[in-house]
Amino acid sequence: MKIKQVAAAVGLTLMLSTASHANVLPQSQTDNGWYTNAQTTLATKTALAQSEQATKAKNVILFVGDGMGVSTLTAARILQGQRAGNLGEEGYLSFEEFPYSAQVKTYNVDAQTPDSAGTMTAMISGVKTDVGVIGVDEDIERGVCSTVSGNELLTATELAEIKGLATGVISTARITHATPAATYAKSADRNWEDISDMPETETACEDIASQLVNFEKNLEARFVGTDVDGLDFVMGGGRRHFLPKDEAANSADALSAVEGDRTDERNLVTEWQTQYPQGTYVMDQAGFDAIADDATKVFGLFNESHMQYEADRANDIAGEPSLSEMTSKAIDVLGKNENGFFLTVESGRIDHAHHAGNAYNALNDTIEFAKAVQAAVDNTNPEETLILVTADHSHVFTIAGYPKRGNPILGQVVAVGETTPSLAADDMPYTTVGYANGLGFRNLVDETDADAAYTTGPVAGRVELTGVDTTNVGFHQEATIPLGSETHAGEDISLHAKGPGAQLAQGVIEQNVVFHLINQALELTQQ
């Protein structure tokens, strides 16, 4: 039975059910918009559940909002709605309207509250592991190179390469940072982003940036007889890890006197260009805009370190594309492969804004992340593309107090029926959103770079907020426990799914199940 037929039948059943209970439910209840909207939602979900669902996909896109916990989703949803002139609470982020979702447990093998290295390794390999290690199992000893051998894990990205699919990874963080690195690298320490970050005694291991450029060679060496063509689309920040510690290698928009960090004199950008002479390397907005329509191999490094926060992007010296722009371009490039593609997209700076205690940038980057997901929906065939949207972990970010409906989510608490801020027991107002720990209060007004918070130490205790505009981009919320940086949280996060195989995303699952959803859809491990 077709979905429309099922929906019609379900709708008729609901109408009959309503009619038969007319003497029980008052008409004011059954005519209420909340009631009828819920009926429509149930009818749609029932139709999807009863219709035949494909489980195999041609393409899979895995979106990861780094640090995007449920409270972040809720607050970003409200902020998005309020920016559109609505009350806010009633809206949805693009992926929150996907038909299937699950609740995901994020702990690492050795940690109750996880880090991004262990969590992303679980999602991309199907195996949970320890804090701080990338692409290896729990038998690794962090920081000990010799323990890597024999404990390497094969990732969905590598399996997709072997299967002949186009592959890509995008991040607004350094492309060598933990989450994107887990798609292609094996490392005893997430911090080994280039050779200068590694202990001199650990010479047997290859740094993460080098592994990215040598991805094709390393995979073919590991599986003798395998012929792959390497990552097809890579974009993010982190140029410093690819360039030698030599001023002559500086990019046009270098912020440091010497941009590169590498102490081995290697220039990995030129190595990549030599390896892929038909490839396109870009480092600014102009280069991005000039990528040819027939490009099939692209490498972009847009910043010395992380890319800008979305709110700060206009201040970039040479300009850099948004996450939604990079996502659309990746689909254009990878979609040329007739076998299909596997793409990972990370919004890395949601996490960084939370660490800095700046809710504005965390929520603003989450809204841009939702736009990137929508761009993927708009530019792919829903019958052949599975889109998974999740996070690696949460943050100690809360929505509290008793603000009235439509109260500015970044504002001070104003109670139902009131027009002035509520006062705490210390006779001072307080904000709806806040942090359990971290740097605490800063009023940086129009400062769009959340990392400016680190120029001064933690602020302990309460601050008088009367007359302070807490909705400004540069406002940093108060924190209960003063720390040098706000921490991750340990609660579950969400997974949202749309496309072939999406119906398998349900219930409460371990984080490593995400890989198995990808594998199921693309049949990566089948011969």
N, C-alpha and C positions, 0 to 999 in steps of 0.2 A: 504494500500500500504506500502511495506517495505521501510525502510530508504534508502537503496541503490537504489531502483527503483525511489523513489522520487528525490534523488540526481541526478540520470541520467536524469530524465525528466527536472529538474530545469537546469541542465547543458546544455541540448539541447536548452531549451528556451533562456538561456543566449547566446548560440552560435548563434541562429537565430537572437536574438536581436542585437548582435554585427554585424552580416552580413548585416542586414537591415539598419544599420546606418554606413555602411562602407564609404558612401559618406560624412558622417558628421565628424566621429572621424578618425583622421589620424592613420595609422597602427602603427606608432611609439608610439602612446598612448595606443592602444589596446594590443600591444605586450609588453608594459612596465611591469616589474615584480610587481610593486606596484599595477597596474591595475588588472593583472591576479590573484594575490594573494587575492585581495579584492573580486574578482568574486568567487573564491573558498570558501572563508569565508562565503559569502552570500548564496551560494548553500548549504553549510553544515547547516547553521542556518535555512534556509527555509525547508530543509528536516526534521530537528528535530521538527520544529513547525508544520509541516503537518502530521507527523507520530503520531501514538497513543502513549500516554505517561501514564505510570502508576502513581498513586498518593499515593500509599500505600507502605511503606517500612518495612522491618524486623528490620533493624538497622538504627540508626541515630548517626552521629558523628558531634558535634558542636565544631568547632575550633574558638578560640578567640585570636587574636593578640592584646594584651593590648596596647593601644596607637598607633595602626597601622593605621594612617590616609593615605589618598590617596598620599600625598607627600612622605610618608615613603615607600609606595609600589613602586612608580615611582623610587625613588632613589635606593631602594634595587634591583629592577629589573635591573637597569643600572649597579650597582656594580656587581651583579651576572654575567652579560654578559661580563663585562670588565675583571673579574677574569678568564673567559673562553677564553680570547684573542679576544673578539669581541668588536665592538664599544660600545654596551651595550643597546642603546635605543630601538633596534628592538626586544629585547627578552621578555619573559614572566616568571613570577613566576608560579609555578606549578598550583595553583588554578586560576590564571588569564586566563587560557585556559578552565576553566569550561564553559559550554554552556549558563548558565543563571546568571544574576546578578541584583542587585537592589541598590538603593541609600538610606541610612538609616539616619533618623533624630535622634540625640542623646540626646537632652536636657532632663533634669530631670524635675519633676513637679515644683520644686521651683528654678531651676537654668538654665540659658541660656547656660553656659558651664558646662558640667556634671562631675561627678566623677564615679569611677568604681562600687561602691556599687549600686547606683541607676540604672546605665545602665545595669549591669548584671542581676539585679533583674527583669528588664523589659524583657530582652531576655529569661530568664528562667521561668518566671511566666505568662507573657502576660499582666502585669500591670505595668505602669510607676509609679515611686515613687520618694521620695525626695533624696537629696544628703546625703550620709553617713549612710544610713540604709540598712539593708539586709533582704530580704525575707518578708518584711512587706509593707503595702500600705501607701499612703500619709497621712493618718489620724494619723500616728505615730508622737510622739514628740521625736526628737533625744535625746538620753541620758537619757530618762525617761522610766525605765523598765516597769512600770505599764501600759504604753500605747501599749505595744506589744499585750497583750491579746485581741483577737477579730479582730486584723488587720493582722494576719498571712496570707501569701499566700502559695499556694501549687505549687511546682515546677515541671518541667518536669522530674527531677531526681526522685522525690518522686512518681509521677504518674507512671513512668516506673517501679519502685519497686513494687507498688501495682499491676500492670499489670502482674508481673512475669518476667520482663526482667532483664538481668544482667545490672548493673550500675557501672559507674566509673567516676573519676575526676582526672585530671593531671594538674599540674602547675609547672613552673619553679620558681614561687614566693613561699612564705610561703603558705601552703595549707589552712591556716586560713585567708589568705589575702582576700580582698573584692570580687574579681571575683570568685575564686573557692568556697569561703564560701557561696556565694549566691545560689549555687546548693543544699545545704543541711541544712543551718542554718537560724534562725530567730533572728535578733538582733536589738536593738534600737540604736546601734552604731557599725560601722564597726571596731572600734579600740578595741572592747572587745574580743580580740583573746584568752586571758586566764584570769583566775580570778584575777590575779594581775593587769590587765588593767582596772578593773571595780571599780567604786566608792563603798566604803563600804556600802553605803545606798541602793545599787541596788542588794541586795542579792536574790531577787525573780527570777532573770533571770539567765540562764545558759550560760556560756561563749562558744565561738565558737568552740574551740578545743574539749571541752566536748561534744558538740552537734554532732561533727563528730563521735566520738567513740560511742555515744548513739543514733546514727541515727536510727537504727532498733527499739530500745526500744521506742524512742520518737514517731516514726511514728505509731507504733502499739497502743500506748497510745492515740494518737490523733484520730485514727480510730479503735475503739474497734471492735474486730472480724477479723481485718486484720492481715494476717500472711506474713511477709516479711523476707528476709534473710540478709538485710543490704547491704551497699556498697561493691562491689566485687573487685574493683581495685582503690586504692588511692595512688598517688605518688606526691611528691613535697618537699618543704623545710619546715622550721618552727618547728624543734624538740623542741625548747625551750618552746613552749606553751603546750607541752604534758608531760614535765618532771618536777618533783618537784625541788624546789630551794634547792638542796642538791648535793654536789659534788659527792657523791656515785652513783648518777644516771647519771653522765656524760657519753656521748658516746665516742667511741675510738678516734674520730676526733674532740672533743670539742675544740672550740677556746677560750672560756671564762673559767675562773677558776671554775665557777659554771654555767653550761650550761642551766639548767632549770630555768624557771621564776615562776612556779606555787607556790603559797603561801598556798595551801590547802593540801599539802603533797601527793597529788594524782600523781601516775605515770600512765598516760593514755596509754602509750605503753604496759605496762604489763596488764592493764585492757583490752585492745583490744585482747591481746594474750590469756587471760583467757576466754574472750567471744567467741573467734574463735580459739580453740585449733588446728584445722586443717589448719589454715591460715598461711601465710608466711610473716614475718616482715623482712624488709631489710633496711640497712642504708648506704651502700656503693656500689661501682661498683662490688666488688666480690660477695656480697650478691645478687645483681641484676642478675649477670651472672649465679648464681646458682639456680635461681627460677626453680622449677621442671616443666616439660612439662605438668603434669596433675594438676597444681595449679589452683584453682578456687576462691581463696580469698587471695589478696595481699595488703600489706600496706607498703609503702616506705617513709621514711623521711631522706633526704640526706644531710641536712645542718641545723645548728643551726638557721639560719635565711633563707633568700632566697637562692635558688640554684645559682650556678655561672653563669656569663655571658658565652655564648658559647666560646668566645675567651679566657676566663679565666678558663675554665673547667679543663684543664690539670694541673692547679695549686691546685686543690682541694686535701686536705690531704689524704682522703681515696678513692677518685675517685667517680664520679657520672655519671649516664647515660645521654645521650643527649635527647632532646625532641623527636627526631625521634625514638630513641631506646625505650623510654617509650611508645610511641604511638603504635609501632609494638607489644610490649609485652602485652599491654592492649588489643589489638584486639585478640591476641592469647588466653588470659585468658577469656575475655568476650564472645568470639565466641563459647565457649563450651555450652552456654545456647541455647537450641533449640528454645526458644521463641524469641530470638534476644537480642539486647542490645542498651543502650543509653550511650554515652560517651561524656564528655566535656574535651577538651584539651586547656589549656591556655599557651601562651608564655607571661609570666608576665614581663620579663625583658626588652622587647622592650620599655615599658613605663618607666622603671627605668633609662635606658640609656638616653632617651630623657630628663627626669627630671634633669639629671646630665649634660646635654648639650653636650653629646658625640654621634655624629652621627654614628661613626664607629660601636660601639656596638649595637646601635639600628638597623642598617641595617644588621649587621652580624647575629643578633638574628632573624631578619625577614627572612633571607635566610634559616636559620635552621628551622624556622617555616614552610616555604614552603616545605622543605625536609620532615618534619613530615606529612604534608598533602599528599605528594606524597606517603609516606609509607602507609598511610591509603588507598589511591587509589589502590596501588599495592597489598594490603592484604585483600581486600574485594570484594564482588561480586557487580558489578555496577547495576545489575538488582534488588538488594534487599537492597542496602545501600544508604541512603541519606547523603551526606556530605555537610555541610554548613560551610563557612569560612567567618569570619567577624571580626570587632574590636568593642571595647566598646566606644571608643572616639578617637579623634585625638590629635595632639600636635601643638604648634606654630613653626613648622619646615618648612622651605621654601627652594625652589630651584629657584635661581634668577640669575640676571646678563644676559649676552649674550654669554655663552661659546659655542665654536664650537662643532660640532658633535664628540662624542667619547672622549671629554675632561674628564679626571678623575673626577668622580662625587664628590669625597672627596677633589679634588684639588682646586687650585686657578683658577679663571676665565681667560681663554685665548680665545680671540675673534676669529671669523671666519677669516681665512687667516693669523692669527698671530701666533707667536711662543713664545712670552713672555707674562706674566700676564698683564691683563688690570689694569689700575689705577683708583681709585676713585677720587673724587674731592679733597681729602686730599693728593693726590699723593702716596697713598699706595695701594698695591694689596688687593684683597678680595676673599673669598671662594664662591663657587657656592651654598653650603648649609649653612644655618645659623638658628638662633633662634630669635624670636621677643622679648623674655625675658629669664632670667635665670642667671646662674653663670658667663657665659661669658668665655673668652679665658683662656685656660690652654694648655701648651705644655708638656704633661707628657710622650711624646715619645713612649716607648714600654710598658707602663703601661696598662695591659689588664682589670683591674678592674675600670669601669667607676666611681664607687662611691668614688674613691680617690680624685675626684674633690671637695668633701665637706671639705677637710682639710683646705682650705683657703676661704676667703670671695669673694663676687662677684667682677668681674673686669668690671668697667664701661668704656665706650669709646672704641675708635679704638686702634688696636695694629699693630705694624710693622711686617708684615708676610714675608718680603723679606728673602729668604733663609730658611724659615721654611717649613718642609715637612708636609703639612696638611693632608696627607693621612695616617699618622701613627695611630695606634690603640689608642694611648694616647692623640691625639689632640682633644681638645674641642673647638667648634666653638664660635665665637664672638656672643654676644647678644645685642640687641638694648637697652632693659630696664633691669638694674641690679636687680636681685631678688635672694633670697636664694635658689631657685629651680625653674627650668623652669615649666611652667604651661600647663595644657590641653588646647585644642582649641575647639571651638564650632561648626565647620562645620560638614556636613554630612560625614559619612564613607561608605564603600562599603560592599556588601554582595555577595558572590559567591556561586553558588549551582550546584550540580551534583548528579544525581540519581533520584529515584522515588519521584515525587513531586517537583523537582527542578524548573520546568517550572512556578511554582507559585511565584518564587522570581523575581519580576520585578517591574519597576517603582520606585517612591519615596515613601518610607513607614516609618511609625513610628517604633521605635526600638522594641516595644513590639510585633510586628507582627512576629518576629522571633520565638517566642514560638508557635504561631499558625501554622507556617509552620511545626514545629516539631510535634505538636499535630495532625495535619492533616495527616501526614505521618504514625505515629505510632498508631493513634486512641486512644490516652491516656485517653480521657475523655468519651469514649463510654463504656457503660456497656456490 
